[in-house]
Amino acid sequence: MNWWQPIRNWYYRWRYRKVVCVTDTDLPERLRPGVCYVAMDQDTPWAASLQCPCGCGELIILNLVGNHPVWKLTMSGDNPITLHPSVWRTRGCESHFWVRQGRIVWVSPHWSKRLHQQVNRLLRLIFRY
């Protein structure tokens, strides 16, 4: 990690607190920070895509239909979107956040770490038997 990376991450978290929704029939090849692209098929959203808001630039693609994992997307009149459940990257930057009414709501890193440990412990117990 470079010395400037924490400053860059803080800037991105501050700069891209809001998410604007853009709908189309397919997901674009290039994504802009702070924009959630929603792919629709006959007024039914089937996928959402956005750049990770922490600043790492990784692509996040969320499944909106079908099997697990699946997210629920709610769009209101003025374009603010809500995604449920939270988005939690388990690799790379390990960002954990909610998208609520067009805003990024970060989950506390301490809480994420404890939850991640509990999930891993539960999975070990389940697959042990």
For each residue, the residues with C-beta under 8 A, 3 or more apart:
1: 5 6
2: 5
3: 6
4: 7 8
5: 1 2 8 9
6: 1 3 9 10
7: 4 10 11
8: 4 5 11 12 55
9: 5 6 12 13 54 55 56
10: 6 7 13 14
11: 7 8 14 15 55
12: 8 9 15 16 33 53 54 55
13: 9 10 16 17 53 54 55 104 106
14: 10 11 17
15: 11 12 33 34
16: 12 13 19 33 34 53 55 104
17: 13 14 103 104
18: 34 102 103 104
19: 16 34 35 36 50 53 81 99 102 103 104
20: 34 35 36 79 102
21: 35 36 38 75 79 80 81 102
22: 35 36 37 38
23: 37 38 39 40 45
24: 27 28 37 38 39 40
25: 39 40 41
26: 39
27: 24 37 39 47 49 61
28: 24 31 37 49
29:
30:
31: 28 35 37 49 50 51 59
32: 35 51
33: 12 15 16 51 53
34: 15 16 18 19 20 53
35: 19 20 21 22 31 32 50 51
36: 19 20 21 22 48 49 50 81 99
37: 22 23 24 27 28 31 48 49 50
38: 21 22 23 24 45 47 48 64 73 75 81
39: 23 24 25 26 27 45 46 47 48 49
40: 23 24 25 43 44 45 46
41: 25 44 46
42:
43: 40
44: 40 41 65
45: 23 38 39 40 48 64 65 73 75
46: 39 40 41 63 64 65
47: 27 38 39 61 62 63 64
48: 36 37 38 39 45 61 62 64 71 73 83
49: 27 28 31 36 37 39 59 60 61 62
50: 19 31 35 36 37 53 60
51: 31 32 33 35 57 58 59 60
52: 55 56 57 58 59 60 89 92 93 95
53: 12 13 16 19 33 34 50 95 97 104
54: 9 12 13 93 95
55: 8 9 11 12 13 16 52
56: 9 52 92 93 95
57: 51 52
58: 51 52 89 92 93
59: 31 49 51 52
60: 49 50 51 52 87 89
61: 27 47 48 49
62: 47 48 49 71 73 83 87
63: 46 47 66 67 69 70 71
64: 38 45 46 47 48 70 71 72 73
65: 44 45 46 70
66: 63 70
67: 63 70
68:
69: 63
70: 63 64 65 66 67
71: 48 62 63 64 83 84 85 87
72: 64 83 84
73: 38 45 48 62 64 81 82 83
74: 81 82 83 84
75: 21 38 45 79 80 81
76: 79 80 81 82 101
77:
78:
79: 20 21 75 76 102
80: 21 75 76 101 102 103
81: 19 21 36 38 73 74 75 76 99 101 102
82: 73 74 76 99 100 101 102
83: 48 62 71 72 73 74 86 87 98 99
84: 71 72 74
85: 71
86: 83 96 97 98 107
87: 60 62 71 83 95 96 97 98 99
88: 94 95 96 107 112
89: 52 58 60 92 93 94 95 96
90: 94 116
91: 94
92: 52 56 58 89
93: 52 54 56 58 89
94: 88 89 90 91 112
95: 52 53 54 56 87 88 89 106
96: 86 87 88 89 106 107 109 112
97: 53 86 87 104 105 106 107
98: 83 86 87 104 105 107
99: 19 36 81 82 83 87 102 103 104 105
100: 82 103 105
101: 76 80 81 82
102: 18 19 20 21 79 80 81 82 99
103: 17 18 19 80 99 100
104: 13 16 17 18 19 53 97 98 99
105: 97 98 99 100
106: 13 95 96 97
107: 86 88 96 97 98 111 112
108: 111 112
109: 96 112 113
110: 113 114
111: 107 108 114 115
112: 88 94 96 107 108 109 115 116
113: 109 110 116 117
114: 110 111 117 118
115: 111 112 118 119
116: 90 112 113 119 120
117: 113 114 120 121
118: 114 115 121 122
119: 115 116 122 123
120: 116 117 123 124
121: 117 118 124 125
122: 118 119 125 126
123: 119 120 126 127
124: 120 121 127 128
125: 121 122 128 129
126: 122 123 129
127: 123 124
128: 124 125
129: 125 126
